[in-house]
Every structure is written in structure tokens, then in C-alpha cells.
């Protein structure tokens, strides 16, 4: 599958993979900053943003999509940065294609399988419940979401996926039904045998529970070259909550 991809800067190649419900646009400011030293490629994952839709949605095809992107732009020996779902995809990719990765940066996601009844399912249910026949503006969509998604930040994050399907109809750009049907696939843990022995930086939010202290030993076993950086005031969306500290952590790691 050919993914929609934004490109920034010049220099050695770096690829950034966004998380579930995200889009490449969420990473533009970070990509521009890193583009001072790298050519940064930021695709929309399948079923997200401007990339094609598919009923198949699991880590195997997400890895294949990344491999296709690398072939399209003749990339090798890349720096791979992934957040959440993009982070799990990146870990799986590094274990399967270790010689293609120069350095790996994983943002606020670990190896473990996610529990079935999660915030992600709640968000999907909230999005599926929106009646677009009653929406004439994004503010109307937000009012419908408000009863189920109480966080203003989360609502604004989800609303980036709303677009005008035609001149009078709003809709979700996400392939929500396919994501919902395959949610358990992307909740799977990273359990491919073997190790990736290259340099790895795990960045976690101090206010997030996606990487807990008891998870660190397993991370080190799978990625023996890993270091873990905690940004205390950040939640799961570390790059949005603390962009300055996030960029400093990434740059320090890349300079090593």
C-alpha cells in the first residue's frame, strides 16, 4: 500500500510513525525541528489521514507498509521514531529488519499486550456514535462527543480526523469500522522472538502508565541497547505535552 507521506528537511533519513487515531499533521512541528539535520518522512498509517483504507489492519501489514515506504524513497539505515501504535510497529519492524535501522526511538509504549476494555475502545464508540446528519460544523461534532469524551484535549485530537466528505457533509476521515474490527490485533504485545541490539531510546510520560517500572526489565531483555527517558510533566502524548523536553531528549540520543 502506498502511504500518504509528508517530507521535511535534508540529511540522513528519519521516519516518524504516529499513533492510533493520529495523523502525520500532528508531528509537523517536531518534524520541521528535526528537519534541520535530517530528511524526515512522516506518513499517515493505513486507515488514517490521507492514506488508503483497508479491511486488513494488523502489525504485519503496518510493517509491510513501512517497508514499501522505504522502497519508494530508497531509504535504508534509517532512524525510526514511533509513538504508541507507531511505536509498536517500529519495535516489530526493528526485530524483523534490524539491519535497516540505525537508531530506534519509541515514544510511550511498551511490549505488553493492552487490556481489551480500554480508553481506545471508548473513543471509537464515541466517534461511531456521532450523527453527522446533525452536524453542520466541527463544533456540532464536538458537542456530540462532549457527552462521552470529557477531555477537551482528546476531543480536539479526535476532531483533526473530521473532514468535508462533500460540500454539505462532514465525516470521519479515519476508517473507523476497520479499526474497530481489528482493534484486538493492534492491542497485541510485541512478542516476536529475538533481540534488536542497536541503540534504542524509550521516552515515556511521567503522567502515563503505558510503560511502568515493572515493564523495564522486559524492554531491556528485548532491546539490550535501550535507555529510558522519563519526561515528568508529560502524559501519553509526550511530544505534544512537553515538546521542548521531548526534542532535547531525541537530539541528545541522536548525538551519541
matplotlib code that plots the C-alpha trace (Angstrom):
import matplotlib.pyplot as plt

x = [0.0, 1.4, 1.0, 0.5, 3.7, 4.9, 8.6, 10.8, 14.4, 17.5, 20.2, 20.2, 16.7, 14.3, 10.8, 8.2, 5.1, 2.1, -0.2, -3.8, -6.3, -3.3, -2.3, 1.0, -0.1, 0.3, 4.0, 4.7, 6.3, 8.6, 9.5, 10.4, 12.6, 14.4, 14.5, 17.3, 19.6, 17.6, 15.3, 12.1, 9.4, 6.0, 3.4, -0.2, -0.7, -3.2, -6.8, -5.6, -5.4, -4.9, -3.6, -5.7, -8.3, -8.2, -10.1, -6.8, -5.2, -2.5, 1.2, 2.2, 0.6, 1.8, 5.3, 4.9, 3.6, 6.7, 8.9, 7.0, 7.7, 11.4, 11.5, 9.5, 12.1, 15.1, 15.7, 18.0, 19.8, 17.0, 16.3, 12.9, 10.7, 7.2, 4.6, 2.1, 0.7, 3.6, 6.0, 4.8, 5.0, 8.6, 9.6, 8.2, 9.9, 13.3, 13.1, 12.3, 14.6, 17.4, 19.9, 17.5, 17.5, 20.4, 18.6, 15.2, 13.1, 9.9, 7.5, 5.3, 4.6, 6.0, 6.0, 2.9, -0.5, -3.1, -6.2, -9.3, -11.5, -9.5, -9.8, -9.3, -12.5, -14.3, -13.0, -14.0, -17.5, -17.8, -16.8, -19.1, -22.0, -21.7, -24.7, -23.2, -26.7, -27.0, -23.6, -23.2, -19.8, -17.0, -18.4, -21.5, -19.4, -17.6, -20.9, -21.9, -18.5, -18.6, -21.1, -18.7, -15.2, -14.8, -11.2, -11.1, -7.6, -8.8, -11.8, -9.5, -7.2, -10.1, -11.6, -8.5, -9.9, -13.1, -13.3, -15.9, -16.8, -18.7, -19.9, -22.6, -21.5, -18.9, -17.5, -14.6, -11.5, -10.5, -11.6, -13.3, -15.1, -11.9, -10.0, -12.8, -13.0, -9.2, -8.6, -7.5, -4.9, -3.2, -3.6, -1.3, 2.0, 5.5, 6.5, 8.5, 11.5, 15.0, 16.5, 17.3, 20.8, 21.1, 20.7, 17.2, 15.6, 12.3, 10.7, 7.8, 5.5, 5.7, 1.9, 1.3, 1.1, 1.9, 5.5, 5.6, 8.6, 7.8, 8.0, 11.5, 13.2, 11.4, 12.3, 16.0, 15.8, 14.3, 16.3, 19.7, 20.9, 17.9, 17.9, 14.7, 14.0, 11.0, 9.6, 7.8, 5.1, 4.0, 1.2, 0.8, 1.2, 4.7, 5.7, 2.6, 2.7, 6.4, 7.8, 10.9, 12.0, 11.0, 13.2, 16.1, 15.8, 15.7, 18.6, 20.8, 20.2, 20.9, 24.2, 25.5]
y = [0.0, 3.4, 5.7, 9.5, 11.0, 14.4, 15.2, 17.8, 18.9, 17.3, 14.9, 11.3, 9.6, 9.6, 8.1, 9.1, 6.8, 8.3, 6.5, 5.2, 7.9, 10.2, 11.8, 12.9, 16.5, 16.0, 15.7, 18.6, 21.0, 18.2, 17.0, 20.6, 21.0, 17.6, 18.5, 20.9, 17.8, 15.0, 14.3, 13.4, 11.3, 11.3, 9.0, 8.6, 5.0, 2.9, 3.7, 7.1, 10.6, 10.7, 7.1, 4.4, 2.4, -1.4, -4.1, -5.6, -3.8, -5.5, -5.2, -7.4, -5.1, -2.0, -3.3, -4.1, -0.5, 0.9, -1.4, -0.1, 3.5, 2.8, 1.2, 4.1, 6.6, 4.3, 4.5, 2.3, 2.6, 4.9, 6.5, 5.2, 7.0, 5.7, 6.8, 4.4, 2.2, 3.6, 2.6, -1.0, -1.1, 0.3, -2.3, -5.2, -3.7, -3.4, -7.1, -8.3, -5.9, -5.0, -4.1, -1.4, 0.6, 2.8, 4.0, 3.4, 5.9, 4.6, 7.0, 6.0, 2.4, -0.9, -4.6, -5.7, -6.6, -3.9, -4.9, -5.4, -2.8, 0.4, 4.1, 3.4, 1.4, 4.1, 6.7, 4.5, 4.0, 7.8, 8.5, 5.9, 7.4, 10.8, 11.6, 13.6, 14.3, 16.7, 18.3, 21.4, 22.4, 20.8, 22.4, 20.3, 17.2, 18.3, 18.9, 15.3, 14.0, 16.1, 13.7, 10.8, 12.3, 14.7, 15.8, 18.9, 17.9, 14.5, 15.9, 18.3, 15.4, 13.4, 16.4, 16.6, 13.5, 15.3, 16.4, 17.6, 14.5, 16.8, 20.4, 19.7, 16.6, 16.1, 12.7, 10.9, 10.5, 7.5, 4.1, 3.7, 0.5, -1.4, -0.1, -1.2, -4.6, -5.1, -3.4, -6.6, -7.1, -3.8, -4.4, -7.4, -7.3, -7.3, -11.0, -11.8, -13.9, -12.4, -9.0, -5.7, -4.9, -1.4, 1.9, 2.4, 5.3, 4.8, 8.1, 7.9, 10.4, 10.7, 11.0, 8.0, 4.3, 2.8, 2.0, 1.1, 0.2, -3.5, -3.3, -2.1, -5.4, -6.9, -3.9, -4.3, -8.0, -7.4, -4.3, -4.6, -1.3, 0.6, 3.7, 5.0, 8.8, 9.9, 13.4, 14.1, 16.5, 14.7, 12.3, 9.7, 12.4, 13.3, 15.3, 17.5, 17.9, 18.8, 19.4, 21.2, 18.4, 15.8, 17.4, 17.7, 14.0, 13.0, 15.3, 14.1, 10.5, 11.1, 12.9, 9.9]
z = [0.0, -0.9, 2.1, 2.0, 3.3, 4.4, 4.0, 5.7, 5.8, 4.5, 5.7, 6.8, 6.7, 9.7, 9.6, 12.2, 12.7, 14.5, 16.9, 16.7, 15.7, 14.8, 11.6, 10.1, 10.7, 14.5, 14.0, 11.7, 14.3, 15.6, 12.0, 11.0, 14.0, 13.3, 9.6, 10.4, 10.4, 8.9, 6.0, 8.0, 6.4, 8.3, 6.7, 7.5, 8.5, 6.6, 7.6, 8.9, 7.4, 3.6, 3.3, 1.7, 3.6, 4.0, 5.9, 7.0, 9.9, 12.0, 12.6, 9.7, 7.2, 9.0, 8.8, 5.1, 4.6, 6.2, 4.1, 1.0, 2.0, 2.4, -1.0, -2.5, -1.3, -1.5, 2.3, 4.4, 7.7, 9.0, 12.3, 13.2, 15.7, 16.6, 19.1, 20.6, 17.8, 15.6, 18.4, 18.5, 14.7, 15.0, 17.5, 15.5, 12.3, 14.1, 15.3, 11.8, 9.8, 12.3, 9.5, 8.1, 11.4, 12.6, 15.7, 17.2, 19.3, 20.9, 22.5, 25.4, 24.6, 25.8, 24.8, 26.8, 25.4, 26.0, 28.1, 26.0, 27.6, 27.1, 26.5, 22.8, 22.6, 24.4, 21.9, 18.9, 20.4, 20.9, 17.3, 15.9, 17.8, 16.1, 13.9, 11.0, 9.7, 12.7, 12.2, 10.1, 11.6, 13.6, 16.7, 16.3, 16.2, 19.3, 21.2, 20.4, 21.5, 24.7, 26.5, 26.1, 25.8, 28.7, 28.0, 25.8, 24.6, 23.5, 21.7, 19.8, 18.9, 17.5, 15.7, 13.5, 11.8, 10.7, 7.1, 4.5, 2.5, 0.1, 0.2, 2.8, 4.7, 7.4, 8.2, 9.8, 7.5, 9.6, 8.5, 11.9, 11.2, 10.1, 13.1, 15.4, 13.8, 14.2, 17.5, 19.2, 16.6, 17.4, 21.1, 20.8, 22.6, 20.9, 21.4, 18.3, 19.4, 19.3, 20.1, 18.4, 19.7, 18.2, 20.1, 21.4, 23.3, 25.1, 26.0, 28.5, 30.0, 33.8, 33.9, 31.7, 32.6, 29.3, 30.4, 34.1, 36.3, 36.1, 32.3, 32.1, 32.6, 29.6, 27.5, 28.3, 27.5, 24.1, 23.4, 25.3, 24.0, 25.4, 27.6, 29.1, 29.5, 31.6, 31.0, 34.3, 33.3, 30.1, 29.6, 26.7, 24.0, 25.2, 22.1, 22.4, 26.2, 26.5, 23.0, 24.2, 26.6, 24.0, 21.3, 23.7, 24.6, 21.0, 19.9, 22.8, 21.9, 18.2, 19.1, 21.0]

ax = plt.figure().add_subplot(projection="3d")
ax.plot(x, y, z, "-o")
ax.set_aspect("equal")
plt.show()
